[in-house]
């Protein structure tokens, strides 16, 4: 998903528009996670970037998407650019314990 979301809609409060943007982003991530994985892969990984415009997005993690959108809104942006790219990956093994058990 690479999309510009306007933060103003006629007849709607700005806070409701922002919540609708966050909801659409969450729905997209859920939908992508439900897609079947290609053979040999364990999980989906998401490369996310959020910014006030397409030319200046900042990388972030999936759990931080809402806060990143809020930062753009609090900076007074008229729109927010959200980019989420899903890629299949292999799950990493858990790190070895330092205690040696």
N, CA and C atoms as a LAMMPS dump frame, in Angstrom:
ITEM: TIMESTEP
0
ITEM: NUMBER OF ATOMS
303
ITEM: BOX BOUNDS ff ff ff
-5.0000000000000000e+02 5.0000000000000000e+02
-5.0000000000000000e+02 5.0000000000000000e+02
-5.0000000000000000e+02 5.0000000000000000e+02
ITEM: ATOMS id mol type element x y z
1 1 1 N 0.849 -1.159 0
2 1 2 C 0 0 0
3 1 3 C 0.899 1.228 0
4 2 1 N 0.681 2.083 -0.938
5 2 2 C 1.341 3.379 -0.987
6 2 3 C 0.23 4.382 -1.258
7 3 1 N -0.12 5.161 -0.232
8 3 2 C -1.311 5.976 -0.38
9 3 3 C -1.209 7.28 0.405
10 4 1 N -1.714 8.353 -0.186
11 4 2 C -1.874 9.63 0.493
12 4 3 C -3.294 9.706 1.029
13 5 1 N -3.43 10.001 2.315
14 5 2 C -4.738 10.152 2.925
15 5 3 C -4.954 11.619 3.251
16 6 1 N -6.019 12.249 2.74
17 6 2 C -6.331 13.615 3.161
18 6 3 C -6.837 13.598 4.602
19 7 1 N -6.467 14.615 5.358
20 7 2 C -6.866 14.671 6.768
21 7 3 C -8.048 15.602 7.003
22 8 1 N -8.638 16.085 5.925
23 8 2 C -9.813 16.94 6.044
24 8 3 C -10.884 16.415 5.087
25 9 1 N -12.104 16.335 5.582
26 9 2 C -13.242 15.924 4.761
27 9 3 C -14.397 16.86 5.088
28 10 1 N -15.116 17.306 4.074
29 10 2 C -16.225 18.227 4.348
30 10 3 C -17.292 17.564 5.217
31 11 1 N -17.687 18.263 6.26
32 11 2 C -18.738 17.765 7.143
33 11 3 C -18.274 16.776 8.184
34 12 1 N -16.964 16.508 8.265
35 12 2 C -16.463 15.56 9.252
36 12 3 C -15.401 16.22 10.115
37 13 1 N -15.417 15.871 11.392
38 13 2 C -14.41 16.387 12.314
39 13 3 C -13.061 15.772 11.962
40 14 1 N -12 16.552 12.123
41 14 2 C -10.655 16.095 11.777
42 14 3 C -10.272 14.838 12.564
43 15 1 N -10.677 14.775 13.826
44 15 2 C -10.344 13.613 14.661
45 15 3 C -10.978 12.336 14.097
46 16 1 N -12.181 12.428 13.579
47 16 2 C -12.846 11.259 12.999
48 16 3 C -12.166 10.815 11.713
49 17 1 N -11.689 11.771 10.932
50 17 2 C -10.989 11.439 9.688
51 17 3 C -9.678 10.734 10.016
52 18 1 N -8.97 11.215 11.033
53 18 2 C -7.702 10.6 11.448
54 18 3 C -7.953 9.169 11.927
55 19 1 N -8.995 8.964 12.719
56 19 2 C -9.327 7.614 13.186
57 19 3 C -9.692 6.704 12.021
58 20 1 N -10.36 7.232 11.01
59 20 2 C -10.711 6.431 9.834
60 20 3 C -9.448 6.017 9.075
61 21 1 N -8.471 6.896 8.999
62 21 2 C -7.193 6.57 8.342
63 21 3 C -6.487 5.457 9.107
64 22 1 N -6.41 5.585 10.428
65 22 2 C -5.763 4.559 11.249
66 22 3 C -6.477 3.22 11.106
67 23 1 N -7.815 3.254 11.065
68 23 2 C -8.584 2.024 10.925
69 23 3 C -8.303 1.366 9.573
70 24 1 N -8.226 2.143 8.513
71 24 2 C -7.937 1.575 7.195
72 24 3 C -6.548 0.943 7.158
73 25 1 N -5.581 1.566 7.817
74 25 2 C -4.223 1.022 7.875
75 25 3 C -4.221 -0.294 8.653
76 26 1 N -4.907 -0.338 9.803
77 26 2 C -4.977 -1.576 10.593
78 26 3 C -5.657 -2.685 9.805
79 27 1 N -6.745 -2.365 9.093
80 27 2 C -7.435 -3.361 8.286
81 27 3 C -6.536 -3.903 7.185
82 28 1 N -5.735 -3.043 6.579
83 28 2 C -4.831 -3.484 5.52
84 28 3 C -3.791 -4.462 6.069
85 29 1 N -3.215 -4.145 7.227
86 29 2 C -2.203 -5.028 7.819
87 29 3 C -2.829 -6.376 8.175
88 30 1 N -4.022 -6.377 8.761
89 30 2 C -4.7 -7.637 9.08
90 30 3 C -4.972 -8.457 7.827
91 31 1 N -5.422 -7.798 6.781
92 31 2 C -5.723 -8.491 5.524
93 31 3 C -4.455 -9.107 4.925
94 32 1 N -3.341 -8.38 4.966
95 32 2 C -2.082 -8.896 4.427
96 32 3 C -1.574 -10.084 5.247
97 33 1 N -1.763 -10.05 6.552
98 33 2 C -1.306 -11.156 7.405
99 33 3 C -2.093 -12.429 7.158
100 34 1 N -3.337 -12.296 6.704
101 34 2 C -4.166 -13.469 6.422
102 34 3 C -3.835 -14.126 5.092
103 35 1 N -3.13 -13.441 4.223
104 35 2 C -2.804 -14.02 2.921
105 35 3 C -1.922 -15.253 3.099
106 36 1 N -2.091 -16.243 2.242
107 36 2 C -1.246 -17.439 2.369
108 36 3 C 0.215 -17.121 2.045
109 37 1 N 1.096 -17.726 2.817
110 37 2 C 2.53 -17.511 2.613
111 37 3 C 3.029 -18.361 1.454
112 38 1 N 4.01 -17.872 0.709
113 38 2 C 4.625 -18.708 -0.322
114 38 3 C 5.333 -19.902 0.329
115 39 1 N 5.536 -20.943 -0.424
116 39 2 C 6.182 -22.149 0.095
117 39 3 C 7.574 -21.822 0.634
118 40 1 N 7.865 -22.336 1.818
119 40 2 C 9.185 -22.165 2.412
120 40 3 C 9.333 -20.95 3.309
121 41 1 N 8.291 -20.163 3.483
122 41 2 C 8.376 -18.974 4.338
123 41 3 C 7.505 -19.158 5.565
124 42 1 N 7.871 -18.461 6.655
125 42 2 C 7.203 -18.643 7.944
126 42 3 C 6.259 -17.509 8.334
127 43 1 N 6.572 -16.269 7.935
128 43 2 C 5.773 -15.132 8.394
129 43 3 C 5.907 -13.964 7.432
130 44 1 N 5.016 -12.983 7.609
131 44 2 C 5.083 -11.745 6.837
132 44 3 C 5.849 -10.696 7.64
133 45 1 N 6.67 -9.923 6.964
134 45 2 C 7.366 -8.788 7.56
135 45 3 C 6.899 -7.546 6.81
136 46 1 N 6.723 -6.448 7.541
137 46 2 C 6.209 -5.23 6.937
138 46 3 C 7.249 -4.119 7.01
139 47 1 N 7.506 -3.507 5.868
140 47 2 C 8.355 -2.314 5.801
141 47 3 C 7.4 -1.131 5.732
142 48 1 N 7.398 -0.309 6.77
143 48 2 C 6.439 0.787 6.875
144 48 3 C 7.164 2.131 6.86
145 49 1 N 6.54 3.093 6.194
146 49 2 C 7.042 4.472 6.203
147 49 3 C 5.841 5.397 6.249
148 50 1 N 5.945 6.443 7.063
149 50 2 C 4.851 7.406 7.227
150 50 3 C 5.447 8.802 7.199
151 51 1 N 4.764 9.722 6.54
152 51 2 C 5.238 11.1 6.494
153 51 3 C 4.161 12.042 6.007
154 52 1 N 4.469 13.328 6.032
155 52 2 C 3.489 14.316 5.586
156 52 3 C 3.324 14.353 4.067
157 53 1 N 4.3 13.816 3.348
158 53 2 C 4.228 13.797 1.887
159 53 3 C 4.995 12.595 1.358
160 54 1 N 4.792 12.3 0.094
161 54 2 C 5.431 11.145 -0.531
162 54 3 C 6.948 11.279 -0.577
163 55 1 N 7.462 12.489 -0.595
164 55 2 C 8.908 12.691 -0.724
165 55 3 C 9.656 12.684 0.609
166 56 1 N 8.945 12.627 1.744
167 56 2 C 9.644 12.691 3.033
168 56 3 C 9.083 11.716 4.067
169 57 1 N 8.883 10.437 3.732
170 57 2 C 8.384 9.52 4.756
171 57 3 C 9.505 9.042 5.681
172 58 1 N 9.126 8.674 6.888
173 58 2 C 10.068 8.201 7.903
174 58 3 C 9.756 6.73 8.184
175 59 1 N 10.766 5.856 8.212
176 59 2 C 10.512 4.44 8.516
177 59 3 C 9.986 4.254 9.935
178 60 1 N 9.105 3.279 10.101
179 60 2 C 8.586 2.942 11.422
180 60 3 C 8.159 1.479 11.417
181 61 1 N 7.856 0.953 12.589
182 61 2 C 7.403 -0.424 12.749
183 61 3 C 5.87 -0.451 12.761
184 62 1 N 5.283 -1.604 12.551
185 62 2 C 3.823 -1.743 12.505
186 62 3 C 3.16 -1.25 13.793
187 63 1 N 3.655 -1.62 15.001
188 63 2 C 2.979 -1.131 16.215
189 63 3 C 3.047 0.389 16.385
190 64 1 N 3.948 1.049 15.687
191 64 2 C 4.117 2.501 15.819
192 64 3 C 3.379 3.29 14.742
193 65 1 N 2.629 2.63 13.869
194 65 2 C 1.963 3.332 12.769
195 65 3 C 0.997 4.405 13.274
196 66 1 N 0.196 4.08 14.269
197 66 2 C -0.759 5.05 14.802
198 66 3 C -0.078 6.281 15.373
199 67 1 N 0.995 6.062 16.123
200 67 2 C 1.73 7.197 16.695
201 67 3 C 2.401 8.023 15.608
202 68 1 N 2.88 7.365 14.557
203 68 2 C 3.515 8.092 13.457
204 68 3 C 2.49 8.96 12.726
205 69 1 N 1.286 8.434 12.536
206 69 2 C 0.219 9.226 11.913
207 69 3 C -0.137 10.396 12.817
208 70 1 N -0.209 10.17 14.134
209 70 2 C -0.498 11.248 15.078
210 70 3 C 0.562 12.346 15.034
211 71 1 N 1.834 11.975 14.848
212 71 2 C 2.893 12.982 14.753
213 71 3 C 2.692 13.883 13.535
214 72 1 N 2.292 13.299 12.413
215 72 2 C 2.035 14.1 11.21
216 72 3 C 0.846 15.023 11.443
217 73 1 N -0.193 14.515 12.088
218 73 2 C -1.385 15.315 12.372
219 73 3 C -1.046 16.46 13.314
220 74 1 N -0.274 16.187 14.37
221 74 2 C 0.067 17.237 15.335
222 74 3 C 0.998 18.287 14.739
223 75 1 N 1.719 17.916 13.679
224 75 2 C 2.582 18.895 12.999
225 75 3 C 1.76 19.797 12.082
226 76 1 N 0.478 19.496 11.931
227 76 2 C -0.401 20.361 11.148
228 76 3 C -0.48 19.992 9.677
229 77 1 N -0.147 18.767 9.329
230 77 2 C -0.19 18.352 7.936
231 77 3 C -1.609 18.282 7.392
232 78 1 N -1.743 18.556 6.094
233 78 2 C -3.052 18.484 5.45
234 78 3 C -3.345 17.074 4.953
235 79 1 N -2.296 16.27 4.821
236 79 2 C -2.45 14.887 4.411
237 79 3 C -1.332 14.066 5.018
238 80 1 N -1.506 12.745 4.981
239 80 2 C -0.49 11.837 5.504
240 80 3 C -0.229 10.774 4.446
241 81 1 N 1.047 10.476 4.22
242 81 2 C 1.453 9.442 3.273
243 81 3 C 1.818 8.204 4.067
244 82 1 N 1.217 7.061 3.707
245 82 2 C 1.49 5.795 4.385
246 82 3 C 1.937 4.791 3.337
247 83 1 N 3.058 4.129 3.632
248 83 2 C 3.587 3.099 2.746
249 83 3 C 3.816 1.844 3.572
250 84 1 N 3.183 0.739 3.174
251 84 2 C 3.341 -0.539 3.87
252 84 3 C 3.598 -1.596 2.809
253 85 1 N 4.758 -2.221 2.871
254 85 2 C 5.131 -3.259 1.919
255 85 3 C 5.308 -4.567 2.695
256 86 1 N 4.528 -5.577 2.338
257 86 2 C 4.604 -6.886 3.001
258 86 3 C 5.545 -7.791 2.213
259 87 1 N 6.463 -8.443 2.929
260 87 2 C 7.368 -9.396 2.295
261 87 3 C 7.413 -10.665 3.134
262 88 1 N 7.419 -11.823 2.498
263 88 2 C 7.525 -13.07 3.259
264 88 3 C 8.952 -13.263 3.752
265 89 1 N 9.099 -13.745 4.985
266 89 2 C 10.431 -13.965 5.558
267 89 3 C 10.445 -15.266 6.344
268 90 1 N 11.641 -15.621 6.766
269 90 2 C 11.831 -16.788 7.63
270 90 3 C 11.911 -16.303 9.062
271 91 1 N 11.279 -17.011 9.952
272 91 2 C 11.309 -16.671 11.37
273 91 3 C 12.704 -16.96 11.899
274 92 1 N 13.257 -16.023 12.655
275 92 2 C 14.587 -16.206 13.221
276 92 3 C 14.506 -17.099 14.451
277 93 1 N 15.524 -17.941 14.666
278 93 2 C 15.525 -18.766 15.879
279 93 3 C 15.721 -17.886 17.11
280 94 1 N 15.223 -18.307 18.269
281 94 2 C 15.398 -17.503 19.474
282 94 3 C 16.887 -17.402 19.819
283 95 1 N 17.302 -16.255 20.402
284 95 2 C 18.714 -16.098 20.747
285 95 3 C 19.134 -17.097 21.828
286 96 1 N 20.377 -17.519 21.783
287 96 2 C 20.903 -18.456 22.775
288 96 3 C 21.012 -17.757 24.123
289 97 1 N 20.726 -18.471 25.175
290 97 2 C 20.788 -17.915 26.523
291 97 3 C 22.227 -17.637 26.927
292 98 1 N 22.465 -16.517 27.588
293 98 2 C 23.815 -16.162 28.034
294 98 3 C 24.259 -17.01 29.211
295 99 1 N 23.29 -17.578 29.958
296 99 2 C 23.633 -18.383 31.14
297 99 3 C 24.159 -19.756 30.758
298 100 1 N 23.927 -20.178 29.525
299 100 2 C 24.441 -21.468 29.072
300 100 3 C 23.592 -22.644 29.489
301 101 1 N 22.315 -22.421 29.775
302 101 2 C 21.437 -23.532 30.139
303 101 3 C 20.688 -24.082 28.996
